[in-house]
Amino acid sequence: MKKLILFLFIAGVAGWLIYRELEHREELRNRPLPQGLHPIVQKKSDELVERASEQDIQIIITDGFRSFEEQDEIYAQGRTREGSIVSYAQGGESYHNYGLAIDFALQTEDDVIWDLEYDGNGNGESDWMEVVEIAKDLGFAWGGDFRGFKDYPHFEMRFGLSIRELKRGERPDEGPVVY
């Protein structure tokens, strides 16, 4: 009899835990998608521009948050639309879609460039790689370090979340910036 009572108790607790997990998952699925850059990513993006400028490197943020539809348009390039393939991520598959990524370019007096060798500040180092080092120091992961497709203008902050988790509705905390 004691074993039956223990079994029923354990089954009841397990059932309650499963119910709570399913309830939590439903809550996550109904969570709205971000509509802009995460506040920490925005702050770090602004710091990136400022710190690059302090080294006489002018950059512009060419892209930040993207809707799923905008991402699908970029994905179509080189596939169903003219141009070279620039992304392997469809809508919902990019950190841009969750406000956690930015793209940048170098700004010269005359143009916007994506030249990894350009040394506009004349210090003997690639401006691009100087920006990458600043971004990494600020906590960004660089697309040039990706194992597969190298996305050189891309920086992202994952906050420990995978695309799968983001698609499931999980979001990074919007608490204070911790240095």
N, C-alpha and C positions, 0 to 999 in steps of 0.2 A: 504494500500500500504506500509506503514512504517513497519507493522508487517511482510509482505512478504520479504521486503529488509533485515530486521533484521534476519529473519529465514534463508534466503539465505547466509547472512554473517556468521552466526553461523555454518551452514552446511558446508560452505567452509572452515572455520577454523578447524572444526572437521575433515573434509576429509584430510586436509593438515597434521594435527597431526597424524592421522591414517597412512597416507603414510610415514611420517617420522619414526614412530615406526616400521612399517614393513621393511623399509629400514635398520634401525638399527639392527633388528633381523636377517636379511639376512647377514649383515656385521659380526655379532657375530657368526653365523653358519659357516661362511667361515674362521674363525680365526683358525690358526694352534694350535695343541695340544703342550703342553710343551714337551721338550726332556730331561729334567733333573730337579733337585730340584730348586724351586723358590729361588732366591738369598737370601732373608731374612731367609727362612727355612734352607738353607745351612749355613749361618752365625750363626744362633742360634744352629744348630746341632753341629758345631765346638765349640761353647761356652759351650754347654752341656758336651762334652767330656773333655774340659779343666777344667771346674768347678768341675766335678766329680773327676778328677785326683787330684785337689787341696785338696780333702777330702780323698785321698788315695783310691779312687774307680776307677778301670780301666773298661771302657766300650768300646764296639765297636758298630758302627752303622752297623747292619746286612742287612738293606734294606732301600732304599730311593725311588727314582722315579722308577715306573714300567710302562711298556707299557700295553696296553689293553690285548695283547696276553699273556704277563707274568702273568697278573692278572687272566686270564682265566685258566692258568695252575695251579696256586695256588688254585683257586676255584674248580678245578677238583679233587684235593686231597681229598680222603675220599668219593668221589662220583663215578667218572668213573675211578679213579686211586687209588691204594692202599694208605693206611695211614689214619691218623685222619683228620677230618675237621679242617682246620685252618683259613678259611675265609668264610664269607657269602656274599662277594662282588665279583660280576663278573666284567669283563673288563668294565671300565667306571664308576663303582660304588664305587671306592675307592679314597680317597684323595691322595694315592700314585700315581694314574694315572695322577694327575695334578701337581705333584711335591710338594705337600703340606704335606707329611707325611714321617716319618722315623720309623724304628723299631730298638731296641737295645738289647744287652745282656751284661751280666757281663763277664769280662775277668779275669780269675785267672792265676796263673803261668802255670798251666797245661792244662787248658780247657776253653771253652766258656760255660757259664751256664745261665739258665733261672730260678734261684732259688730265689723266693720272700723272703725267710727267711735268706739267706746267709749274714753274717756279717764279711766280709773279712778285714775291717779296724779296727775291734775289739772295736768299740765305743758303743756297746750294741744296735745299731739300724740296721735295715735291710738296706743293701746297696741299694737294689732295690728301697725301698721307699725313701731313700735319693736322688736317681737319679730322681725319680718322682717329688719330691719337687723342685729340681733344674729346671727340665723341665717346670713345671708349672710357676715358677718364671720367666722363659724366655718367657712365653706366649704360651706354648704348651698346648693342651688339651690331657688328658691321656685316652687311651683305657680301662683302668681298671675302669674308671668312667662311661663307657657306660651303658645304662639301660639294654640292651639285652646281646648279646655275649660280654664277657669281653676279651679284647685284650690287655693283660698286657704289652707286649713289644712295644706297639704302641703309638706314639705321633703324633699329627697333628696340623696344623695351618690353620684354615678355612677362615680367613680374612673376616668373615661375609657372606661367600658364601656357599650355599647348593650344594650338588651333582647335583641336578636338574639344578641349575644356571650354574655350571661348564660345564655340558653336553650341555647346550644351547650356550656355547661359552664365557660366562663371565669369566674374569680372574682378580686376585688381582693386584693392582697397584704394580709396581716394583720400587717405589720411595725410598727415603732414609729410613733407619731404624730409627724408633722413639722409644726412651726408655721412 
